[in-house]
Amino acid sequence: MAGEPHEDCLFCKIVEGRIPATIVRETETTVAFRDINPQAPTHVLVIPKAHYQDAAALAAGAPETAAEVLRETRAVAEQERLDSYRTIFNTGAGAGQTVWHAHAHVLGGRGLEWPPG
């Protein structure tokens, strides 16, 4: 069921405190923590505490929480003193999603021209 914790979800376990993470911000509805495989000098994930499979499911099921995730990406960037940054939602395996819990990547601290690479 959308919004309910999933026993086998890595990010649900982080929300519950069952798996450690380097938390940088937390609100009533979101948690932001450092990515364990950073792709930039600053790489923070912002997740809703409620479980939604991906950004599309989050937007459809809890648009107010989706907006909070976006607000928190900005707050993370300000806290990390990033003057520019990229926010990415990977939705689906073909787009690189590997954890099936909606999350935004906040990347910064180096040039992030598009296309990457």
KALIN-V683014 format. One record per residue. N is the residue number from 1. RES is the residue in three letters. PSI is psi in whole degrees, -180 to 180 (none if undefined). Layout:
# KALIN-V683014
N_RES_PSI + N_RES_PSI
This chain:
# KALIN-V683014
1_MET_134 + 2_ALA_139 + 3_GLY_-25 + 4_GLU_142 + 5_PRO_145 + 6_HIS_128 + 7_GLU_-35 + 8_ASP_10 + 9_CYS_122 + 10_LEU_-46 + 11_PHE_-34 + 12_CYS_-38 + 13_LYS_-36 + 14_ILE_-46 + 15_VAL_-42 + 16_GLU_-8 + 17_GLY_14 + 18_ARG_-19 + 19_ILE_131 + 20_PRO_151 + 21_ALA_156 + 22_THR_93 + 23_ILE_130 + 24_VAL_-24 + 25_ARG_154 + 26_GLU_137 + 27_THR_-176 + 28_GLU_-31 + 29_THR_-8 + 30_THR_161 + 31_VAL_138 + 32_ALA_131 + 33_PHE_158 + 34_ARG_138 + 35_ASP_137 + 36_ILE_-11 + 37_ASN_70 + 38_PRO_140 + 39_GLN_3 + 40_ALA_164 + 41_PRO_-38 + 42_THR_122 + 43_HIS_101 + 44_VAL_139 + 45_LEU_135 + 46_VAL_123 + 47_ILE_151 + 48_PRO_147 + 49_LYS_-33 + 50_ALA_146 + 51_HIS_122 + 52_TYR_138 + 53_GLN_-40 + 54_ASP_179 + 55_ALA_-37 + 56_ALA_-43 + 57_ALA_-38 + 58_LEU_-47 + 59_ALA_-38 + 60_ALA_-39 + 61_GLY_-26 + 62_ALA_69 + 63_PRO_-32 + 64_GLU_-34 + 65_THR_-37 + 66_ALA_-42 + 67_ALA_-39 + 68_GLU_-40 + 69_VAL_-45 + 70_LEU_-41 + 71_ARG_-39 + 72_GLU_-29 + 73_THR_-40 + 74_ARG_-43 + 75_ALA_-39 + 76_VAL_-47 + 77_ALA_-43 + 78_GLU_-45 + 79_GLN_-38 + 80_GLU_1 + 81_ARG_43 + 82_LEU_123 + 83_ASP_-20 + 84_SER_152 + 85_TYR_166 + 86_ARG_138 + 87_THR_126 + 88_ILE_134 + 89_PHE_117 + 90_ASN_126 + 91_THR_105 + 92_GLY_153 + 93_ALA_-38 + 94_GLY_-19 + 95_ALA_2 + 96_GLY_7 + 97_GLN_126 + 98_THR_-18 + 99_VAL_124 + 100_TRP_59 + 101_HIS_124 + 102_ALA_137 + 103_HIS_146 + 104_ALA_136 + 105_HIS_132 + 106_VAL_114 + 107_LEU_137 + 108_GLY_-176 + 109_GLY_1 + 110_ARG_170 + 111_GLY_135 + 112_LEU_51 + 113_GLU_155 + 114_TRP_140 + 115_PRO_156 + 116_PRO_157 + 117_GLY_none
